[in-house]
């Protein structure tokens, strides 16, 4: 009976470590951690993935229980921190859509037009909400949400539970990695908004020249309806290209996460 009890306890210990890493990931990961997704549903998804994935990564899990409770607490905190870090990096990359939406809204004179974004359940500009919905739809269509989960599974080969050395290496590079992904996210937002931004710069430059030549005409007042119309036309024509570019760049950068951290 004692051996049977130890066997079940050891299994529960391994499942708990896997559950903690996935719980940290789903707490911050884009798409999965949105407010519109019920917390119970996220909890059930975490438990389901734990039961499926724990046997496949069992070779990376500790073979015995730690002798001290403090070691066990440190291991759980490390698993939670690793999952949160992976989810937060994805959230930082998704923030590129907010940057792109803000720039597009400014160029189209829609910076103060807010709506309730279906993607984030928060107030966002019209262009940002529209691009976010299309990008998230494309992420699900291309199956990249499965790649994000697979990245967590791959992390066990690099950062094994209980391996303090690998976790120390990650924590040492964590600030640098986060800064690098933050700058990459801002650059990605500029690239996504480039078509409308270029149009806005050309139109404002032309309006400034006309205003200097004919100062008696309210050029910017006349330009605003044309600015909105041309902005929508360029956005619709370039939507497929910029959203596809975002998903591809998001995928390539996110898949390089463990190469950056490890």
C-alpha positions as CSV (number, residue, x, y, z in Angstrom):
1,X,0.0,0.0,0.0
2,X,2.9,2.4,0.8
3,X,4.4,1.7,-2.7
4,X,1.1,2.4,-4.4
5,X,0.7,5.6,-2.4
6,X,4.2,6.7,-3.4
7,X,3.5,5.9,-7.1
8,X,0.3,8.1,-7.2
9,X,2.1,10.9,-5.3
10,X,5.0,10.9,-7.7
11,X,2.6,11.0,-10.7
12,X,0.6,13.9,-9.1
13,X,3.9,15.7,-8.5
14,X,4.8,15.5,-12.2
15,X,1.4,16.5,-13.4
16,X,1.4,19.5,-11.0
17,X,4.7,20.8,-12.5
18,X,3.3,20.6,-16.0
19,X,0.0,22.2,-14.9
20,X,1.9,25.1,-13.3
21,X,3.9,25.9,-16.5
22,X,0.8,25.8,-18.7
23,X,-1.2,27.8,-16.2
24,X,1.4,30.6,-16.3
25,X,1.3,30.5,-20.1
26,X,-2.5,30.7,-20.4
27,X,-2.6,33.5,-17.9
28,X,-0.7,35.9,-20.3
29,X,-0.7,34.3,-23.7
30,X,-2.4,36.2,-26.5
31,X,-5.8,34.9,-27.6
32,X,-6.0,32.4,-24.7
33,X,-6.0,35.0,-21.9
34,X,-8.5,37.4,-23.3
35,X,-11.3,38.6,-21.0
36,X,-14.0,37.1,-23.2
37,X,-12.7,33.6,-22.6
38,X,-14.2,32.2,-19.4
39,X,-11.7,31.4,-16.7
40,X,-13.2,28.0,-16.1
41,X,-12.8,27.2,-19.8
42,X,-9.1,28.2,-19.5
43,X,-8.7,26.0,-16.4
44,X,-10.3,23.0,-18.1
45,X,-8.1,23.5,-21.2
46,X,-5.0,23.7,-18.9
47,X,-6.0,20.5,-17.1
48,X,-6.8,18.7,-20.4
49,X,-3.4,19.7,-21.9
50,X,-1.7,18.6,-18.7
51,X,-3.2,15.1,-18.8
52,X,-2.2,14.8,-22.5
53,X,1.3,16.3,-22.4
54,X,2.6,15.2,-19.0
55,X,3.3,11.6,-20.2
56,X,5.1,12.8,-23.3
57,X,7.5,15.0,-21.3
58,X,7.9,12.6,-18.3
59,X,11.5,12.0,-19.3
60,X,12.3,15.7,-18.4
61,X,10.4,15.6,-15.1
62,X,12.2,14.9,-11.8
63,X,12.3,11.2,-10.9
64,X,11.8,11.8,-7.2
65,X,10.1,14.2,-4.9
66,X,12.3,16.9,-3.3
67,X,13.2,16.3,0.3
68,X,12.5,19.9,1.4
69,X,9.3,21.9,0.9
70,X,11.3,25.0,0.0
71,X,12.8,23.3,-3.0
72,X,9.3,22.2,-4.1
73,X,8.1,25.8,-3.8
74,X,11.0,27.2,-5.8
75,X,10.4,24.6,-8.5
76,X,6.7,25.6,-8.8
77,X,7.7,29.3,-8.9
78,X,10.2,28.6,-11.6
79,X,7.6,26.7,-13.7
80,X,5.1,29.5,-13.2
81,X,7.6,32.1,-14.2
82,X,8.7,30.3,-17.3
83,X,5.1,29.9,-18.5
84,X,4.3,33.5,-17.7
85,X,7.4,34.7,-19.6
86,X,6.4,32.7,-22.7
87,X,2.9,34.0,-22.6
88,X,4.1,37.6,-22.0
89,X,6.4,37.5,-25.0
90,X,3.4,36.6,-27.2
91,X,1.4,39.4,-25.7
92,X,4.2,41.9,-26.4
93,X,4.3,40.8,-30.1
94,X,0.5,41.1,-30.3
95,X,0.8,44.6,-29.0
96,X,2.2,45.5,-32.5
97,X,-1.4,45.5,-33.7
98,X,-2.2,48.3,-31.2
99,X,0.8,50.3,-32.4
100,X,-0.3,49.8,-36.0
101,X,-3.9,50.6,-35.2
102,X,-2.9,53.8,-33.4
103,X,-0.7,55.0,-36.3
104,X,-3.4,54.1,-38.9
105,X,-6.1,55.9,-36.8
106,X,-3.9,59.0,-36.5
107,X,-3.3,59.1,-40.3
108,X,-7.0,58.6,-41.0
109,X,-8.2,61.1,-38.5
110,X,-9.8,58.3,-36.5
111,X,-7.6,58.4,-33.5
112,X,-10.5,59.4,-31.2
113,X,-13.0,56.9,-32.7
114,X,-13.1,54.1,-30.1
115,X,-15.1,50.9,-30.1
116,X,-15.3,47.8,-27.9
117,X,-12.8,45.4,-29.5
118,X,-14.2,41.8,-29.9
119,X,-10.6,40.5,-29.6
120,X,-9.6,42.1,-26.3
121,X,-13.0,43.1,-24.8
122,X,-11.5,46.6,-24.2
123,X,-11.9,50.0,-25.8
124,X,-9.7,50.3,-28.9
125,X,-9.5,52.5,-32.0
126,X,-11.5,51.4,-35.0
127,X,-8.5,50.4,-37.1
128,X,-6.9,48.6,-34.2
129,X,-10.0,46.6,-33.4
130,X,-10.6,45.7,-37.1
131,X,-7.0,44.6,-37.7
132,X,-6.9,42.6,-34.4
133,X,-9.9,40.6,-35.3
134,X,-8.6,39.8,-38.8
135,X,-5.1,38.8,-37.4
136,X,-6.5,36.6,-34.7
137,X,-8.8,34.9,-37.2
138,X,-5.8,34.3,-39.5
139,X,-3.8,32.9,-36.6
140,X,-6.5,30.3,-35.9
141,X,-6.9,29.5,-39.7
142,X,-3.1,28.9,-40.1
143,X,-3.0,26.9,-36.9
144,X,-0.4,29.0,-35.2
145,X,-2.2,28.7,-31.9
146,X,-1.1,25.1,-31.9
147,X,2.5,26.2,-32.5
148,X,2.4,28.4,-29.4
149,X,1.3,25.4,-27.3
150,X,4.0,23.3,-29.0
151,X,6.6,25.9,-28.0
152,X,5.8,25.2,-24.4
153,X,6.3,21.5,-25.0
154,X,9.7,22.2,-26.6
155,X,10.7,24.3,-23.6
156,X,11.0,21.1,-21.4
157,X,14.0,20.0,-23.5
158,X,15.8,23.3,-22.6
159,X,14.4,24.2,-19.2
160,X,13.8,21.0,-17.2
161,X,11.8,21.3,-14.0
162,X,14.2,21.3,-11.0
163,X,17.2,22.3,-13.2
164,X,18.3,25.5,-11.4
165,X,21.2,26.1,-13.8
166,X,18.9,26.4,-16.9
167,X,16.4,28.5,-15.1
168,X,19.3,30.8,-13.9
169,X,20.4,31.2,-17.5
170,X,16.9,32.2,-18.6
171,X,16.5,34.7,-15.8
172,X,19.8,36.3,-16.6
173,X,18.7,36.8,-20.3
174,X,15.1,37.5,-19.5
175,X,15.4,41.3,-19.3
176,X,17.5,41.5,-22.5
177,X,15.1,39.1,-24.3
178,X,12.1,41.1,-23.2
179,X,13.7,44.4,-24.4
180,X,14.6,42.8,-27.8
181,X,11.0,41.5,-28.3
182,X,9.6,44.9,-27.2
183,X,11.6,46.8,-29.8
184,X,10.7,44.1,-32.4
185,X,7.1,44.5,-31.6
186,X,7.2,48.3,-32.1
187,X,9.1,47.8,-35.5
188,X,6.5,45.3,-36.5
189,X,3.7,47.8,-35.7
190,X,5.4,50.4,-37.9
191,X,5.7,47.9,-40.8
192,X,2.1,46.8,-40.6
193,X,0.9,50.4,-40.7
194,X,3.3,51.4,-43.4
195,X,0.8,51.7,-46.4
196,X,-1.6,54.0,-44.6
197,X,1.3,55.9,-42.9
198,X,3.0,56.6,-46.2
199,X,-0.3,57.8,-47.7
200,X,-0.8,60.1,-44.8
201,X,2.7,61.6,-45.1
202,X,2.2,62.2,-48.8
203,X,-1.2,63.8,-48.3
204,X,-0.1,66.0,-45.4
205,X,3.0,67.1,-47.4
206,X,0.8,68.0,-50.4
207,X,-1.6,69.8,-48.2
208,X,1.2,71.8,-46.6
209,X,2.4,72.9,-50.0
210,X,-1.1,73.9,-51.1
211,X,-1.6,75.7,-47.9
212,X,1.5,77.8,-48.5
213,X,0.5,78.6,-52.0
214,X,-3.2,79.3,-51.2
215,X,-3.3,80.4,-47.5
216,X,-6.9,81.7,-47.9
217,X,-8.2,78.1,-48.5
218,X,-8.9,75.9,-45.5
219,X,-6.9,73.0,-47.0
220,X,-6.9,70.7,-44.0
221,X,-10.6,71.1,-43.5
222,X,-11.2,70.1,-47.2
223,X,-8.6,67.3,-47.0
224,X,-10.1,65.5,-44.0
225,X,-13.0,63.6,-45.9
226,X,-10.6,62.7,-48.7
227,X,-8.1,61.5,-46.1
228,X,-10.6,59.2,-44.5
229,X,-11.8,57.8,-47.8
230,X,-8.3,57.2,-49.2
231,X,-7.2,55.7,-45.9
232,X,-10.0,53.2,-46.0
233,X,-9.3,52.3,-49.6
234,X,-5.6,51.7,-49.0
235,X,-6.3,49.8,-45.8
236,X,-8.8,47.5,-47.5
237,X,-6.5,46.9,-50.5
238,X,-3.4,46.2,-48.4
239,X,-5.2,44.3,-45.6
240,X,-4.4,40.8,-46.8
241,X,-0.7,41.7,-47.3
242,X,-0.2,43.4,-44.0
243,X,-2.1,40.8,-41.9
244,X,-0.3,37.9,-43.6
245,X,3.0,39.7,-43.0
246,X,2.2,40.2,-39.4
247,X,1.3,36.6,-38.8
248,X,4.5,35.3,-40.5
249,X,6.7,37.8,-38.7
250,X,4.9,37.0,-35.4
251,X,5.4,33.3,-36.0
252,X,9.1,33.6,-36.9
253,X,9.9,35.9,-33.9
254,X,8.0,33.8,-31.4
255,X,9.6,30.5,-32.5
256,X,13.0,32.1,-31.9
257,X,12.1,32.7,-28.2
258,X,13.9,29.7,-26.8
259,X,16.9,30.4,-29.0
260,X,17.0,33.8,-27.5
261,X,16.5,32.7,-24.0
262,X,18.6,29.5,-24.2
